[in-house]
Amino acid sequence: MLAGRPAAGLRTARWRVLGRNRALAAGTVLSIAMTIVAIAAPALAPYDPLAIHPNHTLEGPTRAFPLGTDDLGRDNLSQDIYGARLSLVVGLGAVALGTLGGLPWGLASGFSGGPSGYLLMRLADLVLVFPSLVLALVIRALLGAGVGNVIVALGVTIMPALARVVRGEVLALRERDFMIAAVAVGARGSRIIARHVIPNVLDLVAVLGAIYMGGAILTEASLSFLGFGTPPPAPSWGRILQEGYSYLAITPWPSLAAGVAVFVTVLGFYPAGEGARRVVQRDRM
């Protein structure tokens, strides 16, 4: 918490801003809803997502299959529900890995300063030159197939972006009175980071995590659509989109259902994270 801002008053002000931000509220509701769907997938899915119904291939919506079936006769609704679980696992894993790497990267660059901090940021700039999808494609191709490798590829793309934001926040904190006072009384660097720096950047990191969550889910779907994402038979929204693309002239439901699932999920995480980021930045002004 920043010096000079009472905890109770700060929390009250934040809740007032959150209540007035409809986009943030809607995004939060969508994010929570998709998380509940992912957690409760076994109870919500009417069928096993991999179960094949050979007499019901490429069907439109019916009472038995509310969102139709794919070319193998698998229920689209069940696949999409389990796809939410896979997307949530990949997104959370990527954000966690990106935070574990990006947070110390940004802290070291911002707190150390000098040539070492400059070099650390130039390294981040070098990684950020490549579009996240291209970088994830290269890393995934080098590591091979597997959910874990997809998470690593996405996590690496998050690290440099998070490091840059954390560095900027640390540089701003270094000019605060309480930081200057801590240095003046001879506090060690590790103690300053643990007691003053990290507590003041964690809320921003949490907010960025929601934004990066949406990006990770979208990138994973893109990788799966291109054939470099989560390998089959795990139900992935991107792979369902890719498989249904060949049958658009017959039935659009496999691709349409998966596409709407990706859209709604990303639409939830992005506004929630962006709205929370504005609240945090407003508190720091």
N, C-alpha and C positions, 0 to 999 in steps of 0.2 A: 504494500500500500504506500502511496506517496505521502510524504510528510505534509502536515497541515490540512489534511482532508479527513474529518471524522468518519469512522467506519460506518456508523448507523446512517448518517446523512448521505454518504456516498452510495450505500446500497439502496436507500429510498429513492434517490435521484435516478439511479440506473433503472429501477423497476418502473418509474414513471415514464422514462424514455421508451423502455421496452413495450409498455402498454399502449403507447401512441404510435408505434411503428407496426403498421399492419403487415407489411411485407415480411418483417422479421417474425411476427407471430405466426403468419401462414407458413413460412418456411420451417419454423420450429415444429409446428403441428405435423407437417408432411414428413419431416425427418423422424419424428417419434413414431408416426404411423408405420413407416417403412421398417423401422427397427423392430417394432412389435411383430410385423408380418414375418420378418426374417427369423426372429426368435421362436415364434409359434408356427413355423412352417409345417411341422409334422401334423399339427392339429388342424391347420387351415386347408392344406392341400387335399382335394378330394381323391387323388390317386397317387400312387408312386410315380415320381416324375419320369422314371425310366421304363415304366410299364408300357408295353406295346399292345395296341388294340387293332389287330390286322383288318378287321371289318369296318374300321372307322378312320380311314386315312384321308387327310386333307379335307375334313369336314368343316363347315361353318359352325357357328354357335348353335348348340342344342341344349335340351334340358340336362342331358347326361354330361355334356362337355360345354360349359358356358362360354368358353373362348375358342372352341373348335379344337382340331387336332392337327398334327404336322404330318409329314410324308410317311412316317413310320406308324402313325396312329397313337402317338403320345399326346397326352392332355396338355394343351398349351397353358392353361391356368396353373396346373401343378408345377410345370417347369418354371414359369415365371415366379411363382411363390418361392420355390427353392433357389431360383436365381438371385432373389433378394438376399438370401442367407450368404451365398457365395460372394456377392458384391460387397456385403457388409464386412465379411471376414477379410477380404482382400483390401478394402478401403481402410479398415482399422489397422491392419498389419502394416500397410504402406505408410500411414500417418505416424504410427508408433516408431517404425524404423527411421523415417525421415526426421522425427523429433529427436531420437537418440543420437543421430549423427549431426543434424543441423543446429541443435541447441548449443552443445559445447563448441562447435565450429564458430558460431556467431559470438558466443561469450569470449572465446579466446581472441578472436579478431578485434572485438570492440574494447575489451579490457586491457589487452596488452599494448595495442597501438603500435606506432613505429613501423619499421620495415616488415616485421613478422605479421602484424595485422594487415598491412597492405598486401603482402603476398598471399595471405589466406583469402582475401577478398578477390584478388585477381584470379585465383584458382576457381572461386565460385563463379566469377564472370565467364571463365573459360567453359565451364560446364553449362551455364545458362545460355551460351551461344546456340546450343543445339535445341531445337524444339523438343518438348517433353516426350511427345509420341515417338519421335525418331530416336531419341536417347534410350527410351524404354525398349524399343524394338531391337536396338543393337545389343543392349545388356541381356535381354531375354534370349536373343539368338546365341549369345556367347555362353549363357548359363544352361540352356536347354529347357525342356518342358517341365511343368510342375507348378502347382499353386505357390509354393514357397519361392520359386524363382521369379514368378510374376510379381510377388510382393516385394522382393529385393529390387527388381527393376524399377518399380514405381517408387519405392522408398528413396532410391538414389536420386531420382528426379526431383524429389521434394527437398532434399537436404540443402542444396545451395540457395534456393529461394528463401527457405526459412532462416538460413544463416545470415543472409543479407538483412532481413527485417530485424532479427535479434541484434545484430551489430548496430544498426541505427538506433535501436532503443537503448542499448548499453551506452552508446556515445552521448545520448541525451541525458541519461541518468548520471553520467559522470559530472555533469555541470550542476546537479542539484546540491542544495546546501547540506543535506544529510550525508551525501557521498563525500563532499569536500571535508566535512567535519570528521568522518570516519578515517579518511586519509591523514588528516592533521593530527589525530590522537595516536597514530602509528598502528592502526589495525592492519593485520596481514591481508594480502590479496585474496587468499582463499576464504578468509572470514568475511570480507566485504562481499565477495560473490555469493556466498551461501546465505548471508543474513540480509543483504540489501539489494543485490542485483537480481538473483533468481526469483525471489518473491514478487518483484515488480515486473517481470517479463512473463511470468507463467500465465496470467490472464490473457495476454496478447497471443501467446503460443496456443492456448486452448481455442481461442477464437479462430486463429489461422488454421487450426486442425480441422475445423468444420468446413472451411473453404477448400482445403486440400483434400478433404474426404470426397467432396463432390467431384473434384478433378480426377482423383484416383479411380473412382467408379467409372467415370466417363472414359478415361484412358484404358482401363481394363476392358471395357466393352469394345473399344476401338481395336485393341490388340486381338481380342477374340474374333472380331469380325474379319480381321486380316489373316487369321489362322495362327497367331503367335501368342494367344492368351492362355487361359486355363484349358488344359487338354480335356477331351471327352473321356468318359461320358458325363462329367460334372455339368449340370445345367448352367450355362453362362448366357446372359442376355445378348452379348455380342455374337456368340456362336449361333444362337437361335435366330438372330437377325440375318446372319449370313446364310444359314440353311434355308430359311424361309424365302430369301430373295429369289431363288430359282423358281419358286412356285407362286409368285405374285399374280400372274395371269390367271391362276386357278383359284387361289384363295389368299387374301392378304393377311389373314388373322395371325399366323405365327410371327411374322415380322412386326405387324402392327401392335400386337400385345407386348412383345419384348421392347419395342421402341418406346411405347408409352411408359413402360416401367422404368426405363432409363431416364426418360424425360422428367417424370414425376420425382424420382429420387434425387437427381441432380438439382432440379428446381427447388427441392426442399433444403438441401445442404448449403447451396450457394447463397440464397437470400438470408438464411439464418446466420451464417458466418459473416457475411458482409454487414448485416445490420448490427450484429454484436461488435464487430470491429469498429464501427462508427461510434457506438456507445463508449467503448474503451478509449478511443482517441479523444472523444469529447471530454471524458473525465480527466485526461492528462493535460488538457489545455489550461 
